[in-house]
């Protein structure tokens, strides 16, 4: 299993590449080609979950739904 430092380094590399618009990321001598920004976003979210799990915390997302009858 990767350490928190390794996971953060991968996340930083992905974040930098996402902001530059390039879909190729290199870290630790490895290169990964992504097809779209959505794929990079999913990889960043997965790394965020792994980092949170390694630190012993959970990522909680809330969705609130409100409705109005419109009368």
C-alpha positions, -999 to 999 in steps of 0.1 A, spaced: 0 0 0 12 35 -8 21 59 19 3 92 25 32 111 11 31 90 -21 -6 95 -25 -3 133 -20 25 134 -45 3 116 -71 -26 139 -63 -4 170 -67 9 158 -100 -27 152 -112 -39 186 -100 -10 204 -117 -16 185 -150 -54 192 -148 -49 229 -145 -24 229 -174 -48 210 -197 -23 182 -205 -36 147 -201 -3 130 -194 11 127 -159 45 115 -148 56 106 -113 82 81 -99 94 73 -134 59 62 -145 37 79 -171 -1 77 -173 -21 91 -202 -57 101 -195 -84 105 -222 -103 134 -206 -104 159 -178 -133 139 -163 -111 109 -160 -84 130 -142 -111 143 -119 -122 108 -110 -86 98 -103 -82 129 -81 -114 119 -62 -102 84 -58 -69 96 -44 -87 119 -20 -107 89 -7 -75 69 -3 -57 98 16 -87 102 38 -89 65 46 -51 64 53 -55 94 77 -85 77 94 -112 101 84 -142 99 61 -152 121 32 -189 129 37 -209 145 9 -244 158 16 -272 164 -9 -301 185 2 -333 185 -18 -359 212 -15 -391 215 -34 -418 242 -38 -453 234 -47 -455 265 -69 -488 278 -58 
